Amino acid sequence: MRNKKTDLIGLGAETLGVMAYLAFLYLLTAVMS
Amino acid sequence: MSAVSEKTIHNYEIISYYTGYIIMGTAFLMVIPIVTALIFAEWNPLCDFVISMSISMLIGLGMILLGRRTRGNKVYVQWKHGFVVASLSWLLMMLLCAVPYSISGHTHSFLDCCFDVMSGFTTTGLVLTQDLDHLSNALNMWRHTITFVGGQGMVVLALTLLVKGTNGAYKFYVGEAKDIELVPNVKGTARIIWKISMVYLTVGTAALWIDGMVIGLKPVSAFLHALYMFESSWSTGGFAPMTQNIMYYHSLSYEIITMVIFVLGSFNFGLHYAIWQGNKKELVKNIETRSFFITSTAACLLVLAWFSKLHLYPDAVSNFRRVVFNIISAHTTTGLGSIYARQFALQWGGFGILIMVIVMLIGGSACSTAGGFKGLRVGVVFKGILKEVKKPLSSEHNMKVYKFHYMKEQILSDDIVRSSSLIILCYMVLFGVGTLLGTFSGYSFSDSAFEAASVCGNVGLSIGVTAPSTPVVLKVYDIIAMYMGRLEFMSVFALIGYAGGGFKKLCAKLAKR
């Protein structure tokens, strides 16, 4: 909201955070399968 | 005219005036499918939407005219007005937005149209519309537009765009079950919510569009599918343009992109704003993300352990696509399904269904597009229980103050725990009644519980109960449950109380005469 750069960094941080969580869930699945 | 009746007229005028503007907003929204119909030369759907738009505009204008005395006078909008306007406009929007569905001929009855519209606006995603694969682009655009707008909040959008200087906008905003103020005024908050959603709309649609072309869709078709699937995922809606839902794409990459979008969509808009402001630590400190991390990981672990006994899916990728995808879809209250409805009943077993019911009821974050009783309330009640357990064990001289982190450090007061518990209790009652009605209608207990949790939590996954042949009583109940679940009860109670009060007065007047 401050400027486009911080907005994009925020968007990237959120998306990477969620992708990291999904990767963690995949690892969990691989271990449990 | 007596003072009491003057006051009553005044209340009705305020409600009529603001509700009229929201209806006008809904009418303007129909420009989107009208433009779509023009682009794709779909003349019959074009007529459907022009007729529907005209009806909505007439009703909206009529309501504004009825309450025209509100304009110009500095009217003090009270909480009751906010709650009643929010809940009443959702009901009227359901009826008016159902008109193009009804004219299209893709539904069995007007009740089915209302069901689909309420399912869209509340971002539930259950569908009664028939032959989805052959819907016009205009109607498909309409289905996904109402889901997208419903997720962000139609009432606030309409009031902030159409009404100048709405003094009580915050009360309408709270009436629509949103309670976070990102900036001191509601207009600014609504703008930020829409800005966040539009940025994600651009990025998410582009990602799905490219992936759609990679998996073999034609560019125009890939774009439309990308737009629909983004709107559905971001709003944690669950609608899809094809009957097979996400399975239509047969693509791991498409599923992963939609998963990322619906997890992001289930986050609180306050959390998005904090991170975009540079406060990245909020993502790990926030009670809701912590609650979501714990409950979703635990649910995945439990169901994966259960499936390791059943040997249903052969490898890790299959388990991830069938088990983890559906659990996260249920937990975020999205409702996109990567298996057929009856597979839950026939393959997942009692334990799998039980975990799905629990995560569907918990849902996503407060002030997000998600439903359920929300991670915030689960976290608060859990901390409240810990507080009560620790209280007798701590020293009487040291009064410890218990806190939780939700955008900022907040004191865990008994009032917060009580109000969170009350809302959870309301959801449980709604879920209980839905399960009872389902079993009474002849469905099995587990099927009824699954469908009731899906409806109350605004999820949209089905175990096969929701169909055009579902008994009318159950369909009506589902509409009420989606509506109450989305507005988190208070506004609906206010509307019932207001209508009940008006009815009582009318009866008293008639009795006097």
Interface residues (C-beta under 8 A of the other chain):
Chain A: M1 R2 T6 D7 I9 G10 L11 A13 E14 T15 G17 V18 M19 Y21 L22 F24 L25 Y26 L28 T29 A30 M32 S33
Chain B: I192 K195 V199 Y200 V203 I256 M259 V260 V263 L264 F267 H272 Y273 I275 W276 Q277 G278 K280 L283 F293 S296 T297 C300 L301 L304 A305 F307 S308 Y313 D315 A316 N319 F320 V323 V324 I328
